[in-house]
Amino acid sequence: MARGPRPQESGRGPRHRQLCVVDTNVVVSGLIAGDSNTPPARILDSMIGGRILYLMSPALLSEYSAVLRRSAIAERHGLMSEQLDRFLTDLVANAMWREPPTAGDAPDTGDNHLWALLASEPSAHLVTGDGLLLRTPPSGASVVSPSHFVAVFLS
């Protein structure tokens, strides 16, 4: 994943190894970012590098794959099919796999799988750039923006 030089490492790890669920919009934004210092790019690099703990499910992996293979997005990230398969394999390899039943009452029913992951691990934070999800978190769960997650957990 070549997005330019990596930021200088400080020698310190993240302040907390907080469990999270990373929404597809963050992964896509991180992959197509021209600047490796953007919050989505830092989150994605931390996922690939095994520096954050994150949950993955069959539904979330399927969504990552489908969205990243859309022609307009594929043109922006420039990965060939085999490269994209390796990238997704790396994400799965570093994830904590869960198979919760996909039920929930997310504000957009297409996001019920995210609510199901949050329900499977109540201490997890959903990291998303989706304004609707940020405004309407599930009861008792944490939904945060990429910039907030980076400021609190990766700085």
C-alpha positions as protocol buffer text, in pm:
chain_id: "A"
residue {
  index: 1
  type: MET
  ca { x: 0 y: 0 z: 0 }
}
residue {
  index: 2
  type: ALA
  ca { x: 197 y: 296 z: -123 }
}
residue {
  index: 3
  type: ARG
  ca { x: 51 y: 626 z: -9 }
}
residue {
  index: 4
  type: GLY
  ca { x: 372 y: 813 z: 45 }
}
residue {
  index: 5
  type: PRO
  ca { x: 612 y: 806 z: 337 }
}
residue {
  index: 6
  type: ARG
  ca { x: 491 y: 688 z: 673 }
}
residue {
  index: 7
  type: PRO
  ca { x: 489 y: 937 z: 958 }
}
residue {
  index: 8
  type: GLN
  ca { x: 787 y: 915 z: 1188 }
}
residue {
  index: 9
  type: GLU
  ca { x: 736 y: 663 z: 1466 }
}
residue {
  index: 10
  type: SER
  ca { x: 780 y: 807 z: 1813 }
}
residue {
  index: 11
  type: GLY
  ca { x: 889 y: 476 z: 1961 }
}
residue {
  index: 12
  type: ARG
  ca { x: 572 y: 466 z: 2167 }
}
residue {
  index: 13
  type: GLY
  ca { x: 276 y: 245 z: 2096 }
}
residue {
  index: 14
  type: PRO
  ca { x: -82 y: 366 z: 2107 }
}
residue {
  index: 15
  type: ARG
  ca { x: -192 y: 498 z: 2445 }
}
residue {
  index: 16
  type: HIS
  ca { x: -463 y: 232 z: 2470 }
}
residue {
  index: 17
  type: ARG
  ca { x: -527 y: -80 z: 2267 }
}
residue {
  index: 18
  type: GLN
  ca { x: -896 y: -11 z: 2245 }
}
residue {
  index: 19
  type: LEU
  ca { x: -1121 y: -252 z: 2062 }
}
residue {
  index: 20
  type: CYS
  ca { x: -1302 y: -105 z: 1763 }
}
residue {
  index: 21
  type: VAL
  ca { x: -1513 y: -176 z: 1458 }
}
residue {
  index: 22
  type: VAL
  ca { x: -1390 y: 14 z: 1152 }
}
residue {
  index: 23
  type: ASP
  ca { x: -1665 y: 111 z: 911 }
}
residue {
  index: 24
  type: THR
  ca { x: -1609 y: 60 z: 540 }
}
residue {
  index: 25
  type: ASN
  ca { x: -1599 y: 434 z: 467 }
}
residue {
  index: 26
  type: VAL
  ca { x: -1291 y: 465 z: 689 }
}
residue {
  index: 27
  type: VAL
  ca { x: -1111 y: 176 z: 517 }
}
residue {
  index: 28
  type: VAL
  ca { x: -1191 y: 318 z: 172 }
}
residue {
  index: 29
  type: SER
  ca { x: -1086 y: 670 z: 271 }
}
residue {
  index: 30
  type: GLY
  ca { x: -764 y: 538 z: 423 }
}
residue {
  index: 31
  type: LEU
  ca { x: -679 y: 339 z: 113 }
}
residue {
  index: 32
  type: ILE
  ca { x: -739 y: 621 z: -135 }
}
residue {
  index: 33
  type: ALA
  ca { x: -592 y: 898 z: 81 }
}
residue {
  index: 34
  type: GLY
  ca { x: -310 y: 1084 z: -83 }
}
residue {
  index: 35
  type: ASP
  ca { x: -174 y: 1180 z: 259 }
}
residue {
  index: 36
  type: SER
  ca { x: -67 y: 908 z: 503 }
}
residue {
  index: 37
  type: ASN
  ca { x: -130 y: 1146 z: 796 }
}
residue {
  index: 38
  type: THR
  ca { x: -508 y: 1167 z: 749 }
}
residue {
  index: 39
  type: PRO
  ca { x: -703 y: 998 z: 1030 }
}
residue {
  index: 40
  type: PRO
  ca { x: -845 y: 725 z: 801 }
}
residue {
  index: 41
  type: ALA
  ca { x: -497 y: 649 z: 659 }
}
residue {
  index: 42
  type: ARG
  ca { x: -349 y: 630 z: 1011 }
}
residue {
  index: 43
  type: ILE
  ca { x: -627 y: 396 z: 1121 }
}
residue {
  index: 44
  type: LEU
  ca { x: -585 y: 174 z: 816 }
}
residue {
  index: 45
  type: ASP
  ca { x: -206 y: 162 z: 861 }
}
residue {
  index: 46
  type: SER
  ca { x: -261 y: 69 z: 1227 }
}
residue {
  index: 47
  type: MET
  ca { x: -501 y: -209 z: 1125 }
}
residue {
  index: 48
  type: ILE
  ca { x: -254 y: -352 z: 872 }
}
residue {
  index: 49
  type: GLY
  ca { x: 32 y: -311 z: 1120 }
}
residue {
  index: 50
  type: GLY
  ca { x: -155 y: -487 z: 1399 }
}
residue {
  index: 51
  type: ARG
  ca { x: -136 y: -181 z: 1623 }
}
residue {
  index: 52
  type: ILE
  ca { x: -508 y: -164 z: 1697 }
}
residue {
  index: 53
  type: LEU
  ca { x: -757 y: -430 z: 1796 }
}
residue {
  index: 54
  type: TYR
  ca { x: -1055 y: -447 z: 1566 }
}
residue {
  index: 55
  type: LEU
  ca { x: -1349 y: -673 z: 1502 }
}
residue {
  index: 56
  type: MET
  ca { x: -1440 y: -825 z: 1167 }
}
residue {
  index: 57
  type: SER
  ca { x: -1737 y: -1034 z: 1058 }
}
residue {
  index: 58
  type: PRO
  ca { x: -1833 y: -1207 z: 734 }
}
residue {
  index: 59
  type: ALA
  ca { x: -2078 y: -924 z: 658 }
}
residue {
  index: 60
  type: LEU
  ca { x: -1821 y: -650 z: 719 }
}
residue {
  index: 61
  type: LEU
  ca { x: -1555 y: -827 z: 511 }
}
residue {
  index: 62
  type: SER
  ca { x: -1807 y: -873 z: 231 }
}
residue {
  index: 63
  type: GLU
  ca { x: -1891 y: -502 z: 243 }
}
residue {
  index: 64
  type: TYR
  ca { x: -1521 y: -402 z: 240 }
}
residue {
  index: 65
  type: SER
  ca { x: -1465 y: -625 z: -64 }
}
residue {
  index: 66
  type: ALA
  ca { x: -1774 y: -514 z: -257 }
}
residue {
  index: 67
  type: VAL
  ca { x: -1713 y: -143 z: -204 }
}
residue {
  index: 68
  type: LEU
  ca { x: -1340 y: -161 z: -280 }
}
residue {
  index: 69
  type: ARG
  ca { x: -1419 y: -345 z: -606 }
}
residue {
  index: 70
  type: ARG
  ca { x: -1660 y: -75 z: -732 }
}
residue {
  index: 71
  type: SER
  ca { x: -1507 y: 62 z: -1050 }
}
residue {
  index: 72
  type: ALA
  ca { x: -1493 y: 425 z: -938 }
}
residue {
  index: 73
  type: ILE
  ca { x: -1323 y: 330 z: -612 }
}
residue {
  index: 74
  type: ALA
  ca { x: -1093 y: 73 z: -774 }
}
residue {
  index: 75
  type: GLU
  ca { x: -972 y: 343 z: -1012 }
}
residue {
  index: 76
  type: ARG
  ca { x: -880 y: 561 z: -715 }
}
residue {
  index: 77
  type: HIS
  ca { x: -692 y: 299 z: -511 }
}
residue {
  index: 78
  type: GLY
  ca { x: -537 y: 134 z: -816 }
}
residue {
  index: 79
  type: LEU
  ca { x: -506 y: -215 z: -670 }
}
residue {
  index: 80
  type: MET
  ca { x: -539 y: -508 z: -906 }
}
residue {
  index: 81
  type: SER
  ca { x: -771 y: -792 z: -799 }
}
residue {
  index: 82
  type: GLU
  ca { x: -489 y: -1007 z: -657 }
}
residue {
  index: 83
  type: GLN
  ca { x: -346 y: -710 z: -466 }
}
residue {
  index: 84
  type: LEU
  ca { x: -687 y: -630 z: -325 }
}
residue {
  index: 85
  type: ASP
  ca { x: -731 y: -994 z: -219 }
}
residue {
  index: 86
  type: ARG
  ca { x: -395 y: -979 z: -34 }
}
residue {
  index: 87
  type: PHE
  ca { x: -494 y: -649 z: 128 }
}
residue {
  index: 88
  type: LEU
  ca { x: -824 y: -797 z: 252 }
}
residue {
  index: 89
  type: THR
  ca { x: -643 y: -1110 z: 371 }
}
residue {
  index: 90
  type: ASP
  ca { x: -406 y: -891 z: 574 }
}
residue {
  index: 91
  type: LEU
  ca { x: -703 y: -713 z: 731 }
}
residue {
  index: 92
  type: VAL
  ca { x: -865 y: -1045 z: 826 }
}
residue {
  index: 93
  type: ALA
  ca { x: -536 y: -1183 z: 962 }
}
residue {
  index: 94
  type: ASN
  ca { x: -508 y: -898 z: 1212 }
}
residue {
  index: 95
  type: ALA
  ca { x: -877 y: -888 z: 1309 }
}
residue {
  index: 96
  type: MET
  ca { x: -1072 y: -1049 z: 1589 }
}
residue {
  index: 97
  type: TRP
  ca { x: -1327 y: -1256 z: 1397 }
}
residue {
  index: 98
  type: ARG
  ca { x: -1688 y: -1257 z: 1512 }
}
residue {
  index: 99
  type: GLU
  ca { x: -1999 y: -1407 z: 1355 }
}
residue {
  index: 100
  type: PRO
  ca { x: -2287 y: -1231 z: 1531 }
}
residue {
  index: 101
  type: PRO
  ca { x: -2638 y: -1269 z: 1399 }
}
residue {
  index: 102
  type: THR
  ca { x: -2704 y: -972 z: 1174 }
}
residue {
  index: 103
  type: ALA
  ca { x: -2997 y: -819 z: 1349 }
}
residue {
  index: 104
  type: GLY
  ca { x: -3035 y: -473 z: 1479 }
}
residue {
  index: 105
  type: ASP
  ca { x: -3201 y: -144 z: 1443 }
}
residue {
  index: 106
  type: ALA
  ca { x: -2931 y: 69 z: 1283 }
}
residue {
  index: 107
  type: PRO
  ca { x: -3063 y: 394 z: 1135 }
}
residue {
  index: 108
  type: ASP
  ca { x: -2974 y: 247 z: 793 }
}
residue {
  index: 109
  type: THR
  ca { x: -3064 y: -124 z: 774 }
}
residue {
  index: 110
  type: GLY
  ca { x: -2754 y: -177 z: 559 }
}
residue {
  index: 111
  type: ASP
  ca { x: -2554 y: -107 z: 874 }
}
residue {
  index: 112
  type: ASN
  ca { x: -2723 y: -367 z: 1097 }
}
residue {
  index: 113
  type: HIS
  ca { x: -2408 y: -580 z: 1075 }
}
residue {
  index: 114
  type: LEU
  ca { x: -2217 y: -297 z: 1249 }
}
residue {
  index: 115
  type: TRP
  ca { x: -2473 y: -283 z: 1528 }
}
residue {
  index: 116
  type: ALA
  ca { x: -2445 y: -663 z: 1561 }
}
residue {
  index: 117
  type: LEU
  ca { x: -2066 y: -641 z: 1600 }
}
residue {
  index: 118
  type: LEU
  ca { x: -2103 y: -368 z: 1862 }
}
residue {
  index: 119
  type: ALA
  ca { x: -2355 y: -583 z: 2050 }
}
residue {
  index: 120
  type: SER
  ca { x: -2111 y: -877 z: 2043 }
}
residue {
  index: 121
  type: GLU
  ca { x: -1841 y: -666 z: 2214 }
}
residue {
  index: 122
  type: PRO
  ca { x: -2005 y: -382 z: 2410 }
}
residue {
  index: 123
  type: SER
  ca { x: -1670 y: -218 z: 2492 }
}
residue {
  index: 124
  type: ALA
  ca { x: -1586 y: -166 z: 2124 }
}
residue {
  index: 125
  type: HIS
  ca { x: -1604 y: 172 z: 1951 }
}
residue {
  index: 126
  type: LEU
  ca { x: -1749 y: 205 z: 1602 }
}
residue {
  index: 127
  type: VAL
  ca { x: -1518 y: 428 z: 1397 }
}
residue {
  index: 128
  type: THR
  ca { x: -1708 y: 587 z: 1110 }
}
residue {
  index: 129
  type: GLY
  ca { x: -1733 y: 894 z: 896 }
}
residue {
  index: 130
  type: ASP
  ca { x: -2107 y: 835 z: 846 }
}
residue {
  index: 131
  type: GLY
  ca { x: -2288 y: 1131 z: 998 }
}
residue {
  index: 132
  type: LEU
  ca { x: -2612 y: 937 z: 1049 }
}
residue {
  index: 133
  type: LEU
  ca { x: -2434 y: 668 z: 1252 }
}
residue {
  index: 134
  type: LEU
  ca { x: -2241 y: 929 z: 1450 }
}
residue {
  index: 135
  type: ARG
  ca { x: -2566 y: 1109 z: 1540 }
}
residue {
  index: 136
  type: THR
  ca { x: -2763 y: 796 z: 1631 }
}
residue {
  index: 137
  type: PRO
  ca { x: -2542 y: 547 z: 1816 }
}
residue {
  index: 138
  type: PRO
  ca { x: -2698 y: 235 z: 1960 }
}
residue {
  index: 139
  type: SER
  ca { x: -2789 y: 257 z: 2326 }
}
residue {
  index: 140
  type: GLY
  ca { x: -2484 y: 215 z: 2547 }
}
residue {
  index: 141
  type: ALA
  ca { x: -2239 y: 200 z: 2254 }
}
residue {
  index: 142
  type: SER
  ca { x: -1967 y: 437 z: 2140 }
}
residue {
  index: 143
  type: VAL
  ca { x: -1961 y: 569 z: 1783 }
}
residue {
  index: 144
  type: VAL
  ca { x: -1671 y: 803 z: 1705 }
}
residue {
  index: 145
  type: SER
  ca { x: -1521 y: 982 z: 1407 }
}
residue {
  index: 146
  type: PRO
  ca { x: -1183 y: 880 z: 1266 }
}
residue {
  index: 147
  type: SER
  ca { x: -1026 y: 1206 z: 1391 }
}
residue {
  index: 148
  type: HIS
  ca { x: -1158 y: 1145 z: 1743 }
}
residue {
  index: 149
  type: PHE
  ca { x: -1031 y: 785 z: 1742 }
}
residue {
  index: 150
  type: VAL
  ca { x: -685 y: 896 z: 1627 }
}
residue {
  index: 151
  type: ALA
  ca { x: -667 y: 1178 z: 1882 }
}
residue {
  index: 152
  type: VAL
  ca { x: -764 y: 955 z: 2173 }
}
residue {
  index: 153
  type: PHE
  ca { x: -616 y: 617 z: 2082 }
}
residue {
  index: 154
  type: LEU
  ca { x: -336 y: 665 z: 1828 }
}
residue {
  index: 155
  type: SER
  ca { x: -160 y: 984 z: 1936 }
}
